[in-house]
Amino acid sequence: MGFRFNSMILSFVLVSLLYPCDQAAAATYNVVNFGAKADGKTNSGKAFLSAWAAACAASSPATVYAPPGRYLLGNAITFSDCKNHAVTFRIDATVVAPADYGVIGNAANWIEFKDVTGVSVLGGVLDGQGTGLWACKNSGKNCPSGATTLGLTGSNNILISGLTSLNSQMFHIVINGCENVKLQGVRVSASGNSPNTDGIHVQLSSGVTIVDTKIKTGDDCISIGPGAANLWMENIACGPGHGISIGSLGKDLKEEGVQNVTVTTATFTGTQNGVRIKSWARASNGFARDVRFQHIAMVNVQNPIFIDQNYCPNNNNCPDQVSGVKISDVTYEDIHGTSATEVAVNFDCSSKNPCSRIKLQDVKLTYKNKVAEASCANADGTTAGSIQPASCL
């Protein structure tokens, strides 16, 4: 009996040492207790910042909590200066931007996490209320460029899970200068004619994972800019939108390249493009290499497989030039479905730097229940398995 009792005491001591009471349950800072009002009208920005500051000052894991309701963040807001590397934002609410797009329209970001480590954002709806600005832009008037809804800047070890971004003014989510970021179960929703509303944009970042995500928007579902490396995108639904794009690259003469990018298990429905790599038709030292597009379904997509190295919108600053961007080691594997245009595979590469080591494997794309076409310019590569349309490499 004494042995069993001593064993129980020893077990209790070990459990206490391994799981101290102050770490077993993270401290929670409810934004309502800091003055937030769930009426969608009262600016709760200061309350959110105060709750953040309290969580950041905690010596153990801490949670900022927004309970159900609608909370107005009436100004551009930045969450930074956090010594705590284990802060969770748990949002059971809708957070809304100002209805007047001019209030934040010239800010880079509406909500930004800057220079932070170990932050998790769980749940919630971010409503950018961007429809007014879209109407302004579509009318041709002089309008603000618009704010990105959620910016992650210079941050490490970030998790965004179960978040919905609705009607952003401009980009929905931008990951810039970050390492080890995971987005899972994210939903992006905006009108198919909403201008410049890229779903997720990644640049100058490494170790970004995007999984189980559905994007409906007016621009690229996911866009990958210079300096992006080691990206993994899996189980992505895109449409409406402009597809998943690497680029545009080569806008600047000196530019970091893109490498080690994988898109796997994705569906594109009614999009302008499927999987696209695009570069400006002008001099640059940029590159895109080690890219894999695999296990992808296309449903009535205008340009299912597209490399465009003659990107020159409005023939501005690049007429009669060729792209300096070098594209190599790109694999397209198990891509099937329907094209909305006759040319389903289009490799329009640079005459100065031809695309090299392109690989097509098990591709089947049709156009109106007929064989589609493939077009190649300055592209070299190989094929394996069944290829339809017939390869032009």
C-alpha positions as CSV (number, residue, x, y, z in Angstrom):
1,M,0.0,0.0,0.0
2,G,2.8,2.3,1.0
3,F,4.6,1.6,-2.3
4,R,1.5,2.4,-4.3
5,F,0.9,5.6,-2.4
6,N,4.5,6.7,-3.0
7,S,4.1,5.9,-6.6
8,M,1.0,8.1,-6.9
9,I,2.9,10.9,-5.2
10,L,5.8,10.5,-7.6
11,S,3.5,10.5,-10.6
12,F,1.7,13.6,-9.4
13,V,5.1,15.4,-9.0
14,L,6.2,14.4,-12.5
15,V,2.9,15.6,-14.0
16,S,3.2,18.8,-12.1
17,L,6.7,19.4,-13.4
18,L,5.9,18.5,-17.0
19,Y,2.6,20.5,-17.1
20,P,2.7,23.4,-14.7
21,C,-0.7,24.8,-13.9
22,D,0.1,28.2,-15.3
23,Q,0.8,26.7,-18.7
24,A,-2.0,24.1,-18.8
25,A,-4.6,26.8,-19.6
26,A,-3.4,29.9,-21.5
27,A,-4.5,33.2,-20.1
28,T,-7.4,34.7,-22.2
29,Y,-7.9,38.4,-22.9
30,N,-11.4,39.1,-24.0
31,V,-11.6,42.2,-26.2
32,V,-14.9,43.1,-24.7
33,N,-13.2,43.5,-21.3
34,F,-11.0,46.1,-22.9
35,G,-13.9,48.1,-24.3
36,A,-14.8,46.5,-27.6
37,K,-18.4,46.8,-28.7
38,A,-20.0,44.0,-30.7
39,D,-22.4,46.4,-32.5
40,G,-20.5,46.8,-35.8
41,K,-20.5,50.6,-35.4
42,T,-18.2,51.4,-32.5
43,N,-14.5,51.6,-33.4
44,S,-13.0,48.7,-31.4
45,G,-9.5,49.1,-32.6
46,K,-8.0,50.4,-29.4
47,A,-9.6,47.5,-27.5
48,F,-8.1,45.0,-29.8
49,L,-4.7,46.6,-29.4
50,S,-5.0,46.7,-25.6
51,A,-5.9,43.0,-25.5
52,W,-3.0,42.3,-27.8
53,A,-0.6,44.2,-25.5
54,A,-1.8,42.3,-22.5
55,A,-1.3,39.0,-24.2
56,C,2.1,40.0,-25.4
57,A,3.2,41.0,-21.9
58,A,2.2,37.5,-20.5
59,S,5.1,35.2,-19.7
60,S,3.2,32.1,-20.9
61,P,0.9,31.3,-23.8
62,A,-2.0,33.7,-24.1
63,T,-5.1,34.1,-26.1
64,V,-6.8,37.2,-27.5
65,Y,-10.5,36.4,-27.8
66,A,-13.3,38.1,-29.8
67,P,-16.6,36.6,-28.8
68,P,-19.6,36.4,-31.2
69,G,-20.8,39.7,-32.7
70,R,-19.6,42.3,-35.3
71,Y,-16.6,44.5,-34.4
72,L,-15.6,47.6,-36.3
73,L,-11.9,48.2,-36.7
74,G,-12.3,51.7,-38.0
75,N,-8.6,52.4,-38.9
76,A,-5.6,50.6,-40.3
77,I,-4.2,48.5,-37.4
78,T,-0.8,46.9,-36.8
79,F,-0.1,44.1,-34.2
80,S,3.6,44.2,-33.4
81,D,6.1,44.6,-30.6
82,C,5.3,41.2,-29.0
83,K,7.8,39.5,-26.7
84,N,5.4,36.5,-26.2
85,H,6.0,33.9,-29.0
86,A,2.8,32.0,-28.2
87,V,-0.1,34.3,-28.8
88,T,-3.4,33.0,-30.3
89,F,-6.1,35.2,-31.8
90,R,-9.3,33.3,-31.4
91,I,-12.1,35.0,-33.4
92,D,-15.7,33.8,-33.0
93,A,-16.9,37.0,-34.6
94,T,-17.0,39.1,-37.8
95,V,-14.5,42.0,-37.9
96,V,-15.6,44.8,-40.3
97,A,-13.7,47.5,-42.1
98,P,-15.1,51.1,-42.4
99,A,-17.9,51.3,-44.9
100,D,-16.2,54.5,-46.3
101,Y,-13.4,53.1,-48.4
102,G,-11.5,56.3,-48.2
103,V,-10.7,55.8,-44.5
104,I,-8.2,53.0,-45.1
105,G,-8.0,53.1,-48.9
106,N,-4.5,54.5,-49.0
107,A,-3.1,52.2,-46.3
108,A,-1.0,49.2,-47.3
109,N,-2.9,46.9,-45.0
110,W,-6.1,47.1,-43.0
111,I,-5.0,44.5,-40.4
112,E,-1.3,43.7,-40.2
113,F,0.9,41.4,-38.1
114,K,4.4,42.7,-38.3
115,D,7.7,41.3,-37.0
116,V,6.0,38.7,-34.7
117,T,6.8,35.1,-34.0
118,G,4.5,32.2,-33.0
119,V,1.1,33.9,-33.6
120,S,-2.0,31.8,-34.5
121,V,-5.2,33.3,-35.8
122,L,-8.1,30.9,-35.5
123,G,-11.5,31.3,-37.1
124,G,-13.3,34.6,-37.7
125,V,-14.6,36.6,-40.7
126,L,-12.7,39.6,-41.9
127,D,-15.1,41.8,-44.0
128,G,-13.2,44.4,-46.0
129,Q,-16.4,46.0,-47.3
130,G,-14.7,46.6,-50.6
131,T,-17.7,46.8,-52.9
132,G,-17.8,50.6,-52.9
133,L,-14.1,50.8,-53.9
134,W,-14.6,48.2,-56.7
135,A,-17.4,50.3,-58.1
136,C,-15.2,53.4,-58.0
137,K,-12.4,51.5,-59.8
138,N,-14.7,49.9,-62.4
139,S,-16.2,53.4,-63.2
140,G,-12.7,54.7,-64.2
141,K,-12.7,57.4,-61.5
142,N,-9.6,58.4,-59.5
143,C,-9.8,56.1,-56.5
144,P,-7.5,54.9,-53.7
145,S,-5.6,51.8,-54.5
146,G,-7.2,50.0,-51.6
147,A,-5.9,48.2,-48.5
148,T,-5.0,44.5,-48.2
149,T,-7.3,42.9,-45.7
150,L,-4.6,40.9,-43.8
151,G,-0.9,41.5,-44.1
152,L,1.7,39.2,-42.6
153,T,5.1,41.1,-42.7
154,G,8.5,40.0,-41.5
155,S,7.0,37.3,-39.3
156,N,7.9,33.7,-38.4
157,N,6.0,30.5,-37.4
158,I,2.5,31.8,-38.1
159,L,-0.7,29.8,-38.3
160,I,-3.9,31.1,-40.0
161,S,-6.7,28.5,-39.6
162,G,-10.4,28.6,-40.4
163,L,-10.4,32.3,-41.3
164,T,-12.7,33.8,-43.9
165,S,-11.8,36.9,-45.9
166,L,-14.8,38.6,-47.4
167,N,-14.9,41.5,-50.0
168,S,-11.4,42.9,-49.5
169,Q,-10.6,46.3,-51.0
170,M,-7.5,45.0,-52.7
171,F,-5.6,41.8,-51.9
172,H,-7.1,39.5,-49.3
173,I,-4.0,38.1,-47.6
174,V,-0.4,39.1,-48.3
175,I,2.6,37.1,-46.9
176,N,5.7,39.3,-47.2
177,G,9.2,38.6,-45.8
178,C,8.0,35.7,-43.7
179,E,9.2,32.2,-42.8
180,N,7.2,29.1,-41.8
181,V,3.6,30.3,-42.4
182,K,0.7,27.8,-42.6
183,L,-2.7,28.7,-43.9
184,Q,-5.3,25.9,-43.5
185,G,-9.1,25.9,-44.0
186,V,-9.1,29.5,-45.3
187,R,-12.0,30.8,-47.3
188,V,-11.7,33.8,-49.6
189,S,-14.8,35.3,-51.2
190,A,-15.2,38.3,-53.5
191,S,-17.1,39.0,-56.8
192,G,-15.6,37.7,-60.0
193,N,-15.4,41.2,-61.3
194,S,-13.7,42.7,-58.2
195,P,-10.4,44.4,-59.4
196,N,-7.0,43.5,-57.9
197,T,-8.5,41.3,-55.2
198,D,-5.8,38.5,-55.3
199,G,-6.8,35.8,-52.8
200,I,-3.4,35.0,-51.3
201,H,-0.1,36.7,-52.4
202,V,3.3,35.3,-51.3
203,Q,6.6,37.1,-51.9
204,L,10.1,37.2,-50.3
205,S,9.0,34.3,-48.1
206,S,10.0,30.7,-47.4
207,G,8.3,27.7,-46.0
208,V,4.7,28.8,-46.8
209,T,2.0,26.0,-46.8
210,I,-1.5,26.6,-48.0
211,V,-3.9,23.7,-47.6
212,D,-7.7,22.9,-47.7
213,T,-8.4,26.4,-49.0
214,K,-11.3,27.7,-51.2
215,I,-10.9,30.9,-53.1
216,K,-13.5,32.9,-55.2
217,T,-12.3,36.3,-56.3
218,G,-11.7,38.7,-59.1
219,D,-8.0,38.2,-59.6
220,D,-5.4,35.5,-59.0
221,C,-6.6,33.0,-56.4
222,I,-3.0,32.6,-55.3
223,S,-0.1,34.8,-56.7
224,I,3.5,34.1,-56.1
225,G,5.9,37.0,-56.4
226,P,9.7,37.4,-56.4
227,G,11.7,35.8,-53.6
228,A,9.2,33.1,-52.8
229,A,10.8,29.7,-52.1
230,N,9.7,26.3,-50.6
231,L,5.9,26.7,-51.1
232,W,3.4,23.9,-50.8
233,M,-0.2,24.3,-51.9
234,E,-2.6,21.3,-51.5
235,N,-6.3,20.8,-51.8
236,I,-7.1,24.2,-53.4
237,A,-10.4,25.1,-55.0
238,C,-10.2,28.2,-57.2
239,G,-12.9,29.9,-59.1
240,P,-14.0,32.4,-60.1
241,G,-10.6,34.0,-60.4
242,H,-7.5,34.2,-62.5
243,G,-6.0,30.9,-61.4
244,I,-2.7,30.2,-59.5
245,S,0.0,32.4,-60.9
246,I,3.8,32.6,-60.4
247,G,4.4,36.2,-61.3
248,S,4.3,38.5,-62.7
249,L,8.1,38.2,-62.5
250,G,10.8,40.4,-64.1
251,K,9.3,43.8,-63.5
252,D,12.7,44.9,-62.0
253,L,16.1,44.4,-63.6
254,K,17.5,42.9,-60.4
255,E,15.0,40.6,-58.7
256,E,15.0,37.5,-56.5
257,G,13.8,34.4,-58.2
258,V,11.1,31.8,-57.3
259,Q,12.0,28.2,-56.6
260,N,10.7,24.9,-55.2
261,V,7.0,25.5,-55.6
262,T,4.4,22.7,-55.5
263,V,0.7,22.8,-56.3
264,T,-1.0,19.5,-55.8
265,T,-4.7,18.3,-55.7
266,A,-6.4,21.5,-57.0
267,T,-9.6,22.2,-58.9
268,F,-10.1,25.3,-61.2
269,T,-13.6,26.1,-62.1
270,G,-14.4,28.7,-64.8
271,T,-11.2,30.6,-64.2
272,Q,-9.3,32.8,-66.6
273,N,-6.2,30.7,-66.1
274,G,-5.3,27.4,-64.5
275,V,-1.6,27.2,-63.6
276,R,0.3,30.1,-65.0
277,I,3.8,31.5,-65.0
278,K,4.1,35.0,-66.3
279,S,7.0,37.4,-66.7
280,W,7.3,40.9,-68.0
281,A,8.8,41.2,-71.5
282,R,11.8,43.2,-70.5
283,A,15.3,42.7,-69.1
284,S,15.7,41.0,-65.7
285,N,17.9,38.5,-63.8
286,G,14.8,36.8,-62.3
287,F,14.0,33.1,-62.6
288,A,11.4,30.4,-61.8
289,R,12.6,26.8,-61.3
290,D,11.8,23.6,-59.6
291,V,8.0,24.0,-60.0
292,R,5.5,21.1,-59.8
293,F,1.8,21.2,-60.8
294,Q,0.2,17.9,-60.2
295,H,-3.2,16.1,-59.7
296,I,-5.2,19.0,-61.0
297,A,-8.7,19.2,-62.5
298,M,-9.7,21.9,-64.9
299,V,-13.4,22.8,-65.5
300,N,-14.0,25.1,-68.4
301,V,-10.8,27.1,-67.8
302,Q,-9.7,29.6,-70.5
303,N,-5.9,28.9,-70.3
304,P,-5.4,25.7,-68.3
305,I,-1.6,25.5,-68.7
306,F,0.1,28.8,-69.6
307,I,3.6,30.2,-69.6
308,D,3.4,33.9,-70.7
309,Q,6.8,35.6,-71.0
310,N,5.4,38.4,-73.1
311,Y,3.4,40.1,-70.4
312,C,3.3,43.8,-71.1
313,P,0.0,45.4,-70.0
314,N,-1.0,48.3,-72.2
315,N,2.4,48.0,-74.0
316,N,3.8,50.2,-71.3
317,N,7.6,50.2,-70.6
318,C,8.3,47.0,-72.5
319,P,7.3,47.1,-76.2
320,D,9.7,45.3,-78.5
321,Q,11.6,43.8,-75.6
322,V,12.1,40.2,-74.5
323,S,11.9,38.7,-71.0
324,G,15.2,38.1,-69.1
325,V,13.5,35.7,-66.7
326,K,14.8,32.1,-66.9
327,I,12.1,29.4,-66.5
328,S,13.3,25.8,-66.0
329,D,12.4,22.5,-64.5
330,V,8.7,22.8,-64.5
331,T,6.6,19.6,-64.3
332,Y,2.9,19.2,-65.2
333,E,1.6,15.9,-64.0
334,D,-1.9,14.3,-64.0
335,I,-3.7,17.4,-65.3
336,H,-7.1,16.8,-66.8
337,G,-10.4,18.4,-67.7
338,T,-11.9,21.0,-70.1
339,S,-10.5,24.1,-71.7
340,A,-12.8,27.0,-72.6
341,T,-10.4,27.9,-75.4
342,E,-9.0,25.9,-78.3
343,V,-5.4,26.2,-77.1
344,A,-5.3,24.4,-73.8
345,V,-1.5,24.3,-73.4
346,N,0.4,27.4,-74.3
347,F,4.2,27.8,-73.7
348,D,5.0,31.4,-74.9
349,C,8.6,31.6,-73.7
350,S,11.4,34.1,-74.0
351,S,13.4,34.1,-77.2
352,K,16.4,35.3,-75.2
353,N,16.0,32.7,-72.4
354,P,13.9,29.8,-73.7
355,C,12.1,27.6,-71.2
356,S,14.0,24.5,-70.5
357,R,13.4,21.1,-69.0
358,I,9.6,21.4,-69.1
359,K,8.0,18.0,-68.4
360,L,4.4,16.9,-69.3
361,Q,3.2,13.7,-67.8
362,D,-0.4,12.2,-68.1
363,V,-2.1,15.4,-69.4
364,K,-5.6,15.2,-70.9
365,L,-7.4,18.4,-71.8
366,T,-10.3,18.7,-74.2
367,Y,-12.2,21.6,-75.8
368,K,-15.9,21.3,-76.5
369,N,-15.6,17.5,-76.4
370,K,-12.9,17.6,-79.0
371,V,-9.1,17.4,-79.0
372,A,-7.6,20.7,-77.9
373,E,-4.5,22.3,-79.2
374,A,-1.0,23.1,-77.8
375,S,1.2,26.0,-78.8
376,C,5.0,26.3,-78.1
377,A,7.4,29.1,-78.7
378,N,11.0,28.8,-77.4
379,A,10.2,25.9,-75.1
380,D,12.1,22.7,-74.7
381,G,11.2,19.6,-72.7
382,T,10.0,16.0,-72.5
383,T,6.8,14.0,-72.2
384,A,5.7,10.8,-70.4
385,G,2.5,8.8,-70.4
386,S,-0.6,9.9,-72.3
387,I,-0.5,13.5,-73.6
388,Q,-3.6,15.3,-75.0
389,P,-3.4,17.7,-76.8
390,A,-0.3,16.3,-78.5
391,S,2.8,17.9,-77.2
392,C,4.5,20.7,-79.1
393,L,7.7,20.6,-77.0
